[in-house]
Amino acid sequence: MENINRVSSEIIEIETSIKLIEYLKRNSTIDDGMYNFCINKLMKKQELEKSKIDDDYINNINNYKILT
């Protein structure tokens, strides 16, 4: 069987949020303190999501649906 790399939708949403915060920082919309606070919260959330990943999590298709 072919090994497929899957990334959960929650991790994708977190990474998108990180990119948005970086964009706001570059455009001087937020200051360093707010940037650091937001990035630290998002990184902790991302690590938590990555720690949840096991075979059952990978095989559950609901973890890959992005709500729009």
C-alpha positions as YAML, in Angstrom:
chain: A
units: angstrom
residues:
- id: 1
  name: MET
  ca: [0.00, 0.00, 0.00]
- id: 2
  name: GLU
  ca: [1.20, 3.47, -0.82]
- id: 3
  name: ASN
  ca: [2.09, 5.75, 2.08]
- id: 4
  name: ILE
  ca: [0.26, 9.05, 1.74]
- id: 5
  name: ASN
  ca: [1.32, 12.08, 3.78]
- id: 6
  name: ARG
  ca: [-1.74, 13.67, 5.28]
- id: 7
  name: VAL
  ca: [-2.00, 16.89, 7.19]
- id: 8
  name: SER
  ca: [-5.06, 17.55, 9.30]
- id: 9
  name: SER
  ca: [-7.20, 20.57, 8.53]
- id: 10
  name: GLU
  ca: [-6.58, 21.93, 12.04]
- id: 11
  name: ILE
  ca: [-2.82, 22.12, 11.39]
- id: 12
  name: ILE
  ca: [-3.42, 23.79, 8.03]
- id: 13
  name: GLU
  ca: [-5.64, 26.40, 9.68]
- id: 14
  name: ILE
  ca: [-3.00, 27.08, 12.35]
- id: 15
  name: GLU
  ca: [-0.27, 27.49, 9.73]
- id: 16
  name: THR
  ca: [-2.51, 29.86, 7.77]
- id: 17
  name: SER
  ca: [-3.06, 31.91, 10.93]
- id: 18
  name: ILE
  ca: [0.70, 32.08, 11.50]
- id: 19
  name: LYS
  ca: [1.19, 33.40, 7.96]
- id: 20
  name: LEU
  ca: [-1.50, 36.03, 8.57]
- id: 21
  name: ILE
  ca: [0.17, 37.18, 11.79]
- id: 22
  name: GLU
  ca: [3.53, 37.40, 9.98]
- id: 23
  name: TYR
  ca: [1.88, 39.50, 7.25]
- id: 24
  name: LEU
  ca: [0.39, 41.87, 9.85]
- id: 25
  name: LYS
  ca: [3.81, 42.19, 11.52]
- id: 26
  name: ARG
  ca: [5.54, 43.03, 8.22]
- id: 27
  name: ASN
  ca: [2.98, 45.76, 7.52]
- id: 28
  name: SER
  ca: [3.39, 47.21, 11.05]
- id: 29
  name: THR
  ca: [-0.26, 46.56, 11.85]
- id: 30
  name: ILE
  ca: [0.65, 44.82, 15.11]
- id: 31
  name: ASP
  ca: [3.56, 45.44, 17.46]
- id: 32
  name: ASP
  ca: [6.26, 42.99, 18.59]
- id: 33
  name: GLY
  ca: [4.50, 42.10, 21.83]
- id: 34
  name: MET
  ca: [1.24, 41.14, 20.14]
- id: 35
  name: TYR
  ca: [3.14, 39.27, 17.42]
- id: 36
  name: ASN
  ca: [5.10, 37.21, 19.96]
- id: 37
  name: PHE
  ca: [1.98, 36.49, 22.03]
- id: 38
  name: CYS
  ca: [-0.02, 35.28, 19.01]
- id: 39
  name: ILE
  ca: [2.81, 33.21, 17.54]
- id: 40
  name: ASN
  ca: [3.51, 31.51, 20.89]
- id: 41
  name: LYS
  ca: [-0.19, 30.60, 21.32]
- id: 42
  name: LEU
  ca: [-0.41, 29.25, 17.79]
- id: 43
  name: MET
  ca: [2.82, 27.24, 18.11]
- id: 44
  name: LYS
  ca: [1.59, 25.61, 21.32]
- id: 45
  name: LYS
  ca: [-1.72, 24.78, 19.65]
- id: 46
  name: GLN
  ca: [0.13, 23.31, 16.66]
- id: 47
  name: GLU
  ca: [2.31, 21.11, 18.89]
- id: 48
  name: LEU
  ca: [-0.81, 19.88, 20.69]
- id: 49
  name: GLU
  ca: [-2.44, 18.96, 17.37]
- id: 50
  name: LYS
  ca: [0.69, 17.17, 16.17]
- id: 51
  name: SER
  ca: [0.86, 15.17, 19.40]
- id: 52
  name: LYS
  ca: [-2.69, 13.86, 18.80]
- id: 53
  name: ILE
  ca: [-1.72, 12.19, 15.55]
- id: 54
  name: ASP
  ca: [-1.79, 8.39, 15.64]
- id: 55
  name: ASP
  ca: [-3.15, 5.67, 13.31]
- id: 56
  name: ASP
  ca: [-6.77, 6.20, 14.35]
- id: 57
  name: TYR
  ca: [-6.45, 9.95, 13.87]
- id: 58
  name: ILE
  ca: [-4.85, 9.51, 10.44]
- id: 59
  name: ASN
  ca: [-7.56, 7.11, 9.25]
- id: 60
  name: ASN
  ca: [-10.47, 9.32, 10.37]
- id: 61
  name: ILE
  ca: [-11.49, 11.33, 7.30]
- id: 62
  name: ASN
  ca: [-13.27, 13.97, 9.45]
- id: 63
  name: ASN
  ca: [-9.88, 15.31, 10.55]
- id: 64
  name: TYR
  ca: [-9.17, 16.48, 7.01]
- id: 65
  name: LYS
  ca: [-12.30, 18.49, 6.30]
- id: 66
  name: ILE
  ca: [-11.86, 22.23, 6.24]
- id: 67
  name: LEU
  ca: [-14.92, 24.20, 7.25]
- id: 68
  name: THR
  ca: [-15.61, 27.26, 5.15]
...
